[in-house]
């Protein structure tokens, strides 16, 4: 969507704050012995008590309130009986709707003991997002975001998961345009002021495609390399973008 009124902006800011506030609560639950279903139940309690709903449930009938993906599960993991274990890398992908507005964000949470590869992979995903923000300006080509993400991944020696991209958001979970995380020659279009985007570097420690698991939802790394995911919803402006889902 494109922000066209102060009411649009306030609606997005409200649900963005809810998403940002949920992360410390959910991250604190990521510890050995806790199941992904328990984390999801806390997400449902947190948001429903504040008048918000699950975007993936509303738009896609997803079998969980949020997506929780572990290790080589890249995105769209279904919460269930799986217990968190020491050394896991857990991705919390939270997409909430309130009063008709949607924001989408994700963090990667390591469970001690944290390997050097895991620590660097998370740092790379965060830095890739920061570098992408430096080029996210009205009038810039959409592909500039992907160039920034891919260049950062290359410096660290990691790999962009090319099958998965950022996207427009605001009224539905996925809206135009597609925002690739690499220098995709097929990418067209320029960013415009007021445009609402979910920018989400999705990186893996090694090469390989994203493959759909048998559950029909979870995307797996082809060669079982761990992956990291860092995402925020933002509004494009003439200057630095307005990030809606972060207190930073």
LINFEN-V616727 format. One record per residue. N is the residue number from 1. RES is the residue in three letters. PHI is phi in degrees with one decimal (999 if undefined). OMEGA is omega in radians with two decimals (NA if undefined). D_LAST is the distance of its C-alpha to the last C-alpha in Angstrom with 2 decimals. Layout:
BEGIN
[[N | RES | PHI | OMEGA | D_LAST] [N | RES | PHI | OMEGA | D_LAST]]
END
This chain:
BEGIN
[[1 | UNK | 999 | 3.02 | 23.48] [2 | UNK | -119.6 | 3.11 | 23.02] [3 | UNK | -68.2 | -3.08 | 21.64] [4 | UNK | -120.6 | -3.12 | 24.85] [5 | UNK | -157.3 | 3.06 | 24.38] [6 | UNK | -64.4 | 3.11 | 22.22] [7 | UNK | -63.5 | 3.06 | 23.11] [8 | UNK | -58.4 | -3.07 | 21.66] [9 | UNK | -64.2 | -3.13 | 18.30] [10 | UNK | -67.6 | 3.09 | 18.27] [11 | UNK | -62.7 | 3.11 | 19.48] [12 | UNK | -67.5 | 3.12 | 16.76] [13 | UNK | -61.6 | -3.12 | 14.02] [14 | UNK | -62.2 | -3.12 | 15.86] [15 | UNK | -70.0 | 3.05 | 16.18] [16 | UNK | -63.6 | 3.09 | 12.65] [17 | UNK | -63.7 | 3.11 | 11.61] [18 | UNK | -60.7 | 3.13 | 14.41] [19 | UNK | -62.0 | 3.14 | 13.32] [20 | UNK | -60.7 | -3.12 | 9.84] [21 | UNK | -68.7 | -3.11 | 11.96] [22 | UNK | -74.1 | -2.99 | 14.53] [23 | UNK | -64.4 | 3.09 | 12.92] [24 | UNK | -60.4 | 3.13 | 13.30] [25 | UNK | -66.1 | -3.09 | 16.76] [26 | UNK | -73.5 | 3.14 | 17.84] [27 | UNK | -60.8 | -3.14 | 16.60] [28 | UNK | -64.3 | -3.14 | 18.65] [29 | UNK | -85.4 | -3.09 | 21.65] [30 | UNK | -79.2 | -3.12 | 21.61] [31 | UNK | -151.3 | -3.09 | 24.44] [32 | UNK | -55.4 | 3.11 | 28.04] [33 | UNK | 93.0 | 3.10 | 30.46] [34 | UNK | -83.5 | 3.12 | 28.11] [35 | UNK | -87.7 | 3.08 | 28.96] [36 | UNK | -64.5 | 3.08 | 26.72] [37 | UNK | -64.9 | 3.11 | 28.62] [38 | UNK | -66.6 | 3.09 | 27.53] [39 | UNK | -64.2 | 3.14 | 23.82] [40 | UNK | -63.7 | 3.13 | 24.58] [41 | UNK | -62.8 | 3.08 | 26.54] [42 | UNK | -66.9 | 3.07 | 23.68] [43 | UNK | -61.4 | 3.13 | 21.48] [44 | UNK | -61.9 | 3.13 | 24.43] [45 | UNK | -62.5 | -3.11 | 24.86] [46 | UNK | -57.6 | -3.03 | 21.24] [47 | UNK | -77.1 | -3.11 | 21.20] [48 | UNK | -64.7 | 3.11 | 24.86] [49 | UNK | -68.2 | 3.14 | 24.69] [50 | UNK | -110.0 | 3.06 | 22.20] [51 | UNK | 80.9 | -3.12 | 24.38] [52 | UNK | -109.2 | 3.13 | 22.59] [53 | UNK | -125.3 | 3.12 | 24.33] [54 | UNK | -86.1 | 3.07 | 23.86] [55 | UNK | -61.8 | 3.14 | 23.61] [56 | UNK | -62.2 | 3.08 | 25.49] [57 | UNK | -67.3 | -3.09 | 28.15] [58 | UNK | -65.7 | -3.02 | 28.65] [59 | UNK | -87.4 | -2.99 | 28.87] [60 | UNK | -129.7 | -3.07 | 30.37] [61 | UNK | 56.5 | 3.13 | 31.80] [62 | UNK | -65.8 | -3.08 | 29.66] [63 | UNK | -82.5 | 3.12 | 31.05] [64 | UNK | -177.2 | 3.11 | 27.90] [65 | UNK | -80.6 | 3.06 | 25.04] [66 | UNK | -125.5 | 3.06 | 22.38] [67 | UNK | -98.0 | 3.12 | 23.02] [68 | UNK | -129.8 | -3.05 | 23.07] [69 | UNK | -120.6 | -3.01 | 24.21] [70 | UNK | -121.8 | 3.03 | 25.35] [71 | UNK | 59.1 | -3.10 | 26.15] [72 | UNK | -83.5 | 2.92 | 28.15] [73 | UNK | -75.0 | -3.00 | 27.33] [74 | UNK | -82.7 | -3.13 | 24.96] [75 | UNK | -148.8 | 3.00 | 23.98] [76 | UNK | 65.4 | 3.10 | 25.57] [77 | UNK | -66.0 | -3.13 | 26.78] [78 | UNK | -87.1 | 3.07 | 28.69] [79 | UNK | -62.1 | -3.10 | 28.00] [80 | UNK | -168.0 | -3.03 | 31.24] [81 | UNK | -81.4 | -3.11 | 33.20] [82 | UNK | -59.7 | 3.09 | 31.58] [83 | UNK | -93.1 | 3.04 | 30.60] [84 | UNK | -65.9 | -3.12 | 27.67] [85 | UNK | -123.4 | 3.06 | 29.23] [86 | UNK | -55.3 | 3.13 | 28.38] [87 | UNK | 87.8 | -3.14 | 26.97] [88 | UNK | -69.7 | 2.99 | 25.66] [89 | UNK | -117.6 | -2.98 | 22.61] [90 | UNK | -109.7 | 3.10 | 21.36] [91 | UNK | -103.0 | 3.10 | 19.38] [92 | UNK | -104.9 | -3.09 | 18.06] [93 | UNK | -111.6 | -2.98 | 18.08] [94 | UNK | -112.9 | 3.11 | 17.38] [95 | UNK | -128.0 | -3.04 | 18.74] [96 | UNK | -118.9 | 3.10 | 19.40] [97 | UNK | -123.5 | 3.06 | 21.55] [98 | UNK | -149.6 | 3.11 | 22.02] [99 | UNK | 55.7 | 3.07 | 24.50] [100 | UNK | 88.6 | 3.13 | 25.00] [101 | UNK | -112.7 | -3.08 | 21.43] [102 | UNK | -128.2 | 2.92 | 19.70] [103 | UNK | -129.6 | -2.95 | 16.27] [104 | UNK | -139.4 | 3.13 | 15.98] [105 | UNK | -152.7 | 3.14 | 13.53] [106 | UNK | -148.8 | 3.02 | 14.44] [107 | UNK | -131.5 | 3.08 | 13.65] [108 | UNK | -112.9 | -3.02 | 16.33] [109 | UNK | -116.7 | 3.11 | 17.36] [110 | UNK | -85.9 | 3.09 | 20.07] [111 | UNK | -107.3 | 3.14 | 22.84] [112 | UNK | -57.4 | -0.03 | 24.55] [113 | UNK | -75.0 | -3.06 | 26.53] [114 | UNK | -97.2 | 3.14 | 24.09] [115 | UNK | -72.1 | 3.10 | 26.01] [116 | UNK | -61.3 | 3.13 | 25.18] [117 | UNK | -62.9 | 3.14 | 25.15] [118 | UNK | -62.2 | -3.13 | 22.65] [119 | UNK | -61.8 | 3.14 | 20.24] [120 | UNK | -69.6 | -3.14 | 20.67] [121 | UNK | -65.2 | 3.09 | 20.43] [122 | UNK | -64.5 | 3.12 | 17.02] [123 | UNK | -60.9 | 3.13 | 15.82] [124 | UNK | -63.9 | -3.13 | 17.58] [125 | UNK | -62.1 | 3.12 | 16.03] [126 | UNK | -66.7 | 3.13 | 12.45] [127 | UNK | -66.1 | 3.11 | 13.82] [128 | UNK | -60.0 | 3.08 | 15.83] [129 | UNK | -63.4 | -3.14 | 12.97] [130 | UNK | -60.6 | 3.13 | 11.45] [131 | UNK | -65.9 | 3.10 | 15.07] [132 | UNK | -63.9 | 3.14 | 15.62] [133 | UNK | -64.1 | -3.13 | 13.00] [134 | UNK | -67.8 | -3.11 | 15.09] [135 | UNK | -111.7 | -3.14 | 18.09] [136 | UNK | -86.3 | -3.10 | 16.91] [137 | UNK | -142.1 | 3.05 | 18.71] [138 | UNK | -56.8 | -3.13 | 21.51] [139 | UNK | 94.0 | 3.11 | 24.77] [140 | UNK | -78.7 | 3.07 | 23.57] [141 | UNK | -68.2 | 3.10 | 25.34] [142 | UNK | -56.5 | -3.08 | 23.65] [143 | UNK | -64.5 | 3.11 | 24.95] [144 | UNK | -60.7 | 3.10 | 22.84] [145 | UNK | -63.8 | 3.14 | 19.89] [146 | UNK | -63.4 | 3.10 | 22.27] [147 | UNK | -61.7 | -3.13 | 23.60] [148 | UNK | -65.8 | 3.13 | 20.30] [149 | UNK | -65.1 | -3.09 | 19.65] [150 | UNK | -64.0 | 3.14 | 23.29] [151 | UNK | -64.1 | 3.12 | 23.48] [152 | UNK | -67.1 | 3.12 | 20.65] [153 | UNK | -58.7 | -3.13 | 22.37] [154 | UNK | -63.6 | 3.13 | 25.65] [155 | UNK | -62.2 | 3.13 | 24.53] [156 | UNK | -85.6 | -3.08 | 23.73] [157 | UNK | 83.0 | 3.12 | 26.91] [158 | UNK | -106.9 | -2.97 | 25.40] [159 | UNK | -127.1 | 3.02 | 26.27] [160 | UNK | -73.7 | 3.01 | 24.72] [161 | UNK | -83.1 | -2.95 | 26.01] [162 | UNK | -72.3 | -3.11 | 27.58] [163 | UNK | -75.3 | -3.07 | 28.82] [164 | UNK | -120.8 | -3.00 | 25.38] [165 | UNK | -136.7 | 2.90 | 23.23] [166 | UNK | -73.4 | -2.98 | 20.36] [167 | UNK | -168.1 | 2.94 | 21.64] [168 | UNK | -69.9 | -3.12 | 21.61] [169 | UNK | -157.5 | 3.08 | 20.59] [170 | UNK | 141.8 | 3.07 | 20.64] [171 | UNK | -111.3 | 3.02 | 24.07] [172 | UNK | -130.8 | -3.09 | 24.86] [173 | UNK | -62.0 | -3.13 | 23.09] [174 | UNK | -121.8 | 3.09 | 24.46] [175 | UNK | -131.9 | 2.99 | 25.41] [176 | UNK | -64.5 | 0.05 | 26.38] [177 | UNK | -94.5 | 2.94 | 25.49] [178 | UNK | -75.7 | -3.11 | 25.24] [179 | UNK | -122.8 | -3.10 | 22.60] [180 | UNK | -62.6 | 3.08 | 24.08] [181 | UNK | -95.9 | 3.12 | 22.26] [182 | UNK | -146.6 | -3.09 | 25.17] [183 | UNK | -78.1 | -3.04 | 27.37] [184 | UNK | -78.0 | -3.11 | 29.42] [185 | UNK | -65.3 | 3.13 | 32.44] [186 | UNK | -84.8 | -3.11 | 32.88] [187 | UNK | -71.7 | -3.13 | 29.56] [188 | UNK | -129.3 | 3.02 | 30.28] [189 | UNK | 100.6 | 3.11 | 28.67] [190 | UNK | -124.8 | 3.12 | 26.16] [191 | UNK | -77.7 | -3.14 | 22.88] [192 | UNK | -128.2 | -3.12 | 23.34] [193 | UNK | -60.5 | -3.14 | 21.42] [194 | UNK | 91.7 | -3.14 | 20.33] [195 | UNK | -67.0 | -3.12 | 20.52] [196 | UNK | -106.3 | -3.06 | 18.30] [197 | UNK | -129.4 | 2.88 | 17.58] [198 | UNK | -105.9 | 3.11 | 16.37] [199 | UNK | -99.9 | -2.96 | 15.74] [200 | UNK | -146.4 | 2.99 | 16.40] [201 | UNK | -56.5 | 3.10 | 17.67] [202 | UNK | -125.3 | -2.97 | 20.33] [203 | UNK | -125.3 | 3.08 | 22.06] [204 | UNK | -124.9 | -3.11 | 25.03] [205 | UNK | -72.5 | 3.12 | 26.46] [206 | UNK | -145.2 | -3.09 | 29.76] [207 | UNK | -74.2 | 3.08 | 31.48] [208 | UNK | 143.1 | -3.11 | 32.63] [209 | UNK | -80.3 | 2.95 | 32.33] [210 | UNK | -92.9 | -3.09 | 30.52] [211 | UNK | -119.6 | 3.14 | 33.34] [212 | UNK | -77.1 | 3.11 | 33.61] [213 | UNK | -75.3 | -3.10 | 34.67] [214 | UNK | -64.9 | -3.14 | 37.69] [215 | UNK | -73.5 | 3.09 | 35.69] [216 | UNK | 81.5 | -3.12 | 35.05] [217 | UNK | -127.0 | -3.00 | 31.25] [218 | UNK | -66.0 | 3.04 | 29.74] [219 | UNK | -99.8 | -3.05 | 29.25] [220 | UNK | -108.8 | 3.03 | 30.38] [221 | UNK | -76.4 | -2.98 | 30.21] [222 | UNK | -52.6 | -3.05 | 33.80] [223 | UNK | -110.1 | 3.06 | 34.44] [224 | UNK | 64.6 | 3.01 | 32.33] [225 | UNK | -74.6 | 3.07 | 29.69] [226 | UNK | -67.4 | 3.14 | 26.35] [227 | UNK | -129.8 | 3.08 | 23.49] [228 | UNK | -128.9 | -3.02 | 19.69] [229 | UNK | -142.3 | 3.10 | 17.52] [230 | UNK | -134.7 | -2.97 | 13.88] [231 | UNK | -143.1 | 2.96 | 13.25] [232 | UNK | -144.0 | 3.01 | 11.23] [233 | UNK | -95.2 | -3.07 | 12.97] [234 | UNK | -141.7 | 3.02 | 12.66] [235 | UNK | -112.5 | 3.12 | 15.06] [236 | UNK | -70.3 | 3.09 | 16.86] [237 | UNK | -134.8 | 3.08 | 17.54] [238 | UNK | -67.8 | 3.07 | 19.74] [239 | UNK | -105.9 | 3.12 | 16.88] [240 | UNK | -56.9 | -3.11 | 13.38] [241 | UNK | -67.2 | 3.05 | 12.65] [242 | UNK | -90.9 | -3.13 | 10.89] [243 | UNK | -89.3 | -2.99 | 8.65] [244 | UNK | -90.0 | -2.95 | 9.92] [245 | UNK | -113.0 | -3.13 | 9.10] [246 | UNK | -140.6 | 3.05 | 5.41] [247 | UNK | -88.0 | -3.09 | 3.82] [248 | UNK | -68.6 | NA | 0.00]]
END
